[in-house]
Amino acid sequence: MSPRLLPLQCGHEARQLLLTGEHRTSDAAFIVGYESTSPFNREYLRQFGAPPGRDMQQIREAIDISTRTNRHG
């Protein structure tokens, strides 16, 4: 894998790892093949439009809103 590009498959794998809440950003970066979090964070931002921490927060908020809406809707 190119260290400068976060291929789509690896990006989604990293996102899944982060969503479990069991892995930090640095863990996910290393698991998908990055030696440093800086290039991982840049490519994650490029691919998903937000850095990993903010992306996770936005996804969790969306899930929470959806869950609350479905319970009361």
Contacts in CASP RR format, 6 or more apart in sequence:
PFRMAT RR
TARGET T0000
AUTHOR 0000-0000-0000
METHOD contacts of the structure
MODEL  1
MSPRLLPLQCGHEARQLLLTGEHRTSDAAFIVGYESTSPFNREYLRQFGA
PPGRDMQQIREAIDISTRTNRHG
1 7 0 8 1.000
1 10 0 8 1.000
1 32 0 8 1.000
1 33 0 8 1.000
3 33 0 8 1.000
3 34 0 8 1.000
3 35 0 8 1.000
3 39 0 8 1.000
4 39 0 8 1.000
4 43 0 8 1.000
5 43 0 8 1.000
6 14 0 8 1.000
6 32 0 8 1.000
6 34 0 8 1.000
6 40 0 8 1.000
6 43 0 8 1.000
6 44 0 8 1.000
6 46 0 8 1.000
6 47 0 8 1.000
8 47 0 8 1.000
10 32 0 8 1.000
10 33 0 8 1.000
11 32 0 8 1.000
11 44 0 8 1.000
11 47 0 8 1.000
11 48 0 8 1.000
13 31 0 8 1.000
13 32 0 8 1.000
14 28 0 8 1.000
14 29 0 8 1.000
14 31 0 8 1.000
14 32 0 8 1.000
14 40 0 8 1.000
14 44 0 8 1.000
14 52 0 8 1.000
15 48 0 8 1.000
15 55 0 8 1.000
17 23 0 8 1.000
17 27 0 8 1.000
17 28 0 8 1.000
17 31 0 8 1.000
17 32 0 8 1.000
18 25 0 8 1.000
18 28 0 8 1.000
18 52 0 8 1.000
18 53 0 8 1.000
18 55 0 8 1.000
18 56 0 8 1.000
19 56 0 8 1.000
19 59 0 8 1.000
21 56 0 8 1.000
23 31 0 8 1.000
25 37 0 8 1.000
25 40 0 8 1.000
25 41 0 8 1.000
25 52 0 8 1.000
25 53 0 8 1.000
26 37 0 8 1.000
28 40 0 8 1.000
28 52 0 8 1.000
29 36 0 8 1.000
29 37 0 8 1.000
29 40 0 8 1.000
29 41 0 8 1.000
32 40 0 8 1.000
34 40 0 8 1.000
41 51 0 8 1.000
41 52 0 8 1.000
44 51 0 8 1.000
44 52 0 8 1.000
44 55 0 8 1.000
45 51 0 8 1.000
48 55 0 8 1.000
49 55 0 8 1.000
50 58 0 8 1.000
END
